[in-house]
Amino acid sequence: MQTLPLFVLISTIFGLIDTQLIENEVDTESDKCEILAHQCKLKLEQATHAISLLKKSLAHAEERAVRAEKMLYRHVSGTETEYNNKTGEYESTTCEHKHSYISCDEEHSIEITYANYGRVNNFTCPNSYIKTQNCVASNSTEIVNSRCKGTHSCSVHATNSLFGDPCVHTFKYLQINYKCIQPISDK
């Protein structure tokens, strides 16, 4: 049997030891990278969750600000306007003795789809003077149309002197439903 020279044997042993040490170092560094990647992933998930919570909080704050602005506007003007996404119509409600202001942007004009001066419920413009909830001024749409149709904005005074008194001893309100439409352009 042939024996290997001693230096070959020693260098082979040290080579195996060096290779093993390098492999162990690579495994350790690989483990460290995996741990760091996992920690980064967790931090990213936490940051994403925090951003989501902030967005929700901001949305709620914006909703509260819009509600407060509407309440203030209604208190000052007596008018509240809501947009209905399903019908594409605005609904403006103005308490009796107040002015209803409705508008579209400069590129659109007003088209009245419905108007009523009277009272059909107990909760809109609450007041102690409500004798009936079945109160409709039949000429409401025509009167509002004569003032607003085709304009960009208009004002209508919610009063008996304009619409008549469809229900005596009842506090009324003016409801106007309208759309903002593209005006027919001259060709």
C-alpha positions as CSV (number, residue, x, y, z in Angstrom):
1,M,0.0,0.0,0.0
2,Q,1.3,3.3,-1.0
3,T,1.4,6.1,1.6
4,L,0.8,9.7,0.8
5,P,3.5,12.1,1.7
6,L,2.9,13.8,5.0
7,F,2.6,17.3,3.5
8,V,-0.1,16.1,1.0
9,L,-2.0,14.5,3.9
10,I,-1.7,17.6,6.1
11,S,-2.7,20.0,3.2
12,T,-5.7,17.7,2.4
13,I,-6.8,17.8,6.1
14,F,-6.5,21.6,6.3
15,G,-8.2,21.9,3.0
16,L,-11.2,19.9,4.3
17,I,-11.2,22.0,7.5
18,D,-11.0,25.2,5.5
19,T,-13.8,24.0,3.2
20,Q,-16.0,23.1,6.2
21,L,-15.3,26.4,7.8
22,I,-16.2,28.3,4.7
23,E,-19.4,26.2,4.3
24,N,-20.3,27.0,7.9
25,E,-19.7,30.7,7.4
26,V,-21.8,30.7,4.2
27,D,-24.6,28.9,6.0
28,T,-24.4,31.4,8.9
29,E,-24.4,34.4,6.6
30,S,-27.3,32.8,4.6
31,D,-29.2,32.3,7.9
32,K,-28.5,35.9,8.8
33,C,-29.9,37.1,5.5
34,E,-33.0,35.0,5.9
35,I,-33.6,36.5,9.3
36,L,-33.0,40.0,8.1
37,A,-35.4,39.4,5.1
38,H,-38.0,38.1,7.5
39,Q,-37.6,41.1,9.8
40,C,-37.9,43.4,6.8
41,K,-41.0,41.7,5.7
42,L,-42.6,42.0,9.1
43,K,-41.6,45.7,9.3
44,L,-43.2,46.2,5.8
45,E,-46.4,44.5,6.9
46,Q,-46.5,46.6,10.0
47,A,-45.9,49.8,8.0
48,T,-48.6,48.8,5.5
49,H,-51.1,48.1,8.3
50,A,-50.2,51.5,9.9
51,I,-50.8,53.3,6.6
52,S,-54.1,51.5,6.2
53,L,-55.2,52.6,9.6
54,L,-54.1,56.2,8.9
55,K,-56.0,56.2,5.6
56,K,-59.2,55.0,7.4
57,S,-58.7,57.6,10.1
58,L,-58.2,60.3,7.6
59,A,-61.3,59.2,5.6
60,H,-63.4,59.3,8.9
61,A,-62.0,62.7,9.7
62,E,-62.8,63.9,6.2
63,E,-66.4,62.5,6.5
64,R,-66.8,64.3,9.9
65,A,-65.5,67.5,8.4
66,V,-67.9,67.3,5.4
67,R,-70.8,66.6,7.8
68,A,-69.8,69.5,10.0
69,E,-69.5,71.8,6.9
70,K,-73.0,70.6,5.7
71,M,-74.5,71.2,9.1
72,L,-73.0,74.7,9.3
73,Y,-74.0,75.5,5.7
74,R,-77.6,74.2,6.4
75,H,-77.7,76.2,9.6
76,V,-76.6,79.4,7.8
77,S,-78.4,79.0,4.5
78,G,-81.2,76.6,5.4
79,T,-80.2,74.4,2.4
80,E,-78.7,71.0,2.2
81,T,-77.7,69.3,-1.1
82,E,-76.9,65.7,-1.5
83,Y,-75.8,63.8,-4.7
84,N,-77.3,60.4,-5.5
85,N,-74.9,58.2,-7.3
86,K,-77.6,55.8,-8.5
87,T,-79.8,58.4,-10.1
88,G,-77.1,60.9,-11.0
89,E,-79.3,63.6,-9.4
90,Y,-78.7,66.3,-6.8
91,E,-81.4,66.7,-4.1
92,S,-81.5,70.1,-2.5
93,T,-83.7,70.7,0.5
94,T,-84.4,74.2,1.9
95,C,-86.5,75.0,4.9
96,E,-89.3,77.5,4.6
97,H,-88.4,81.2,4.5
98,K,-84.8,80.4,3.3
99,H,-83.2,80.7,-0.1
100,S,-82.4,77.5,-2.1
101,Y,-79.1,77.9,-4.0
102,I,-78.5,75.2,-6.6
103,S,-75.6,75.1,-9.1
104,C,-73.6,73.1,-11.7
105,D,-70.1,73.8,-12.9
106,E,-69.6,76.3,-15.8
107,E,-69.7,73.5,-18.4
108,H,-73.1,72.2,-17.3
109,S,-76.6,73.5,-17.0
110,I,-79.4,72.7,-14.6
111,E,-82.2,70.4,-15.5
112,I,-85.0,70.1,-12.9
113,T,-86.4,66.6,-12.6
114,Y,-88.7,67.2,-9.6
115,A,-89.6,70.0,-7.1
116,N,-92.0,70.2,-4.2
117,Y,-92.8,73.0,-1.8
118,G,-94.7,71.4,1.1
119,R,-94.1,68.6,3.4
120,V,-94.0,64.8,2.9
121,N,-92.2,63.7,6.1
122,N,-91.8,64.7,9.7
123,F,-87.9,64.7,9.9
124,T,-86.9,67.1,7.1
125,C,-86.7,70.7,8.5
126,P,-88.2,69.6,11.9
127,N,-90.5,72.2,13.5
128,S,-93.3,72.2,16.1
129,Y,-95.8,73.6,13.4
130,I,-96.5,70.4,11.5
131,K,-100.2,69.6,11.0
132,T,-99.8,67.4,7.9
133,Q,-97.2,65.4,6.1
134,N,-99.2,65.1,2.9
135,C,-98.6,68.5,1.5
136,V,-97.6,69.2,-2.2
137,A,-97.7,72.5,-4.1
138,S,-98.6,71.1,-7.5
139,N,-96.9,74.1,-9.3
140,S,-93.5,73.6,-7.7
141,T,-91.7,72.0,-10.6
142,E,-92.9,74.6,-13.1
143,I,-91.9,77.5,-10.8
144,V,-88.5,76.2,-10.2
145,N,-88.0,75.3,-13.9
146,S,-88.9,78.9,-14.8
147,R,-86.1,80.2,-12.6
148,C,-83.4,77.6,-13.0
149,K,-83.7,75.5,-16.2
150,G,-80.7,75.9,-18.5
151,T,-78.7,78.1,-16.1
152,H,-75.5,77.3,-14.2
153,S,-76.9,78.4,-10.9
154,C,-80.0,79.9,-9.4
155,S,-81.7,80.9,-6.2
156,V,-85.3,80.1,-5.3
157,H,-87.0,81.5,-2.1
158,A,-88.9,78.8,-0.3
159,T,-92.0,80.9,0.6
160,N,-95.8,80.9,0.4
161,S,-95.7,84.1,-1.6
162,L,-93.9,82.3,-4.4
163,F,-95.6,78.8,-4.3
164,G,-98.8,79.5,-2.5
165,D,-99.7,77.9,0.8
166,P,-100.5,74.2,0.1
167,C,-100.9,73.4,3.8
168,V,-101.9,76.0,6.3
169,H,-100.3,75.8,9.8
170,T,-97.6,73.5,8.6
171,F,-93.9,74.4,8.4
172,K,-92.8,73.5,4.8
173,Y,-89.6,73.0,2.9
174,L,-88.6,73.1,-0.8
175,Q,-87.1,69.9,-2.3
176,I,-85.5,70.3,-5.7
177,N,-84.1,67.3,-7.6
178,Y,-81.9,68.3,-10.5
179,K,-79.2,67.1,-12.9
180,C,-76.2,68.9,-14.3
181,I,-76.3,68.3,-18.1
182,Q,-74.2,69.3,-21.0
183,P,-75.9,72.2,-22.7
184,I,-76.9,71.8,-26.3
185,S,-74.2,73.6,-28.2
186,D,-74.9,75.9,-31.2
187,K,-73.6,74.4,-34.4
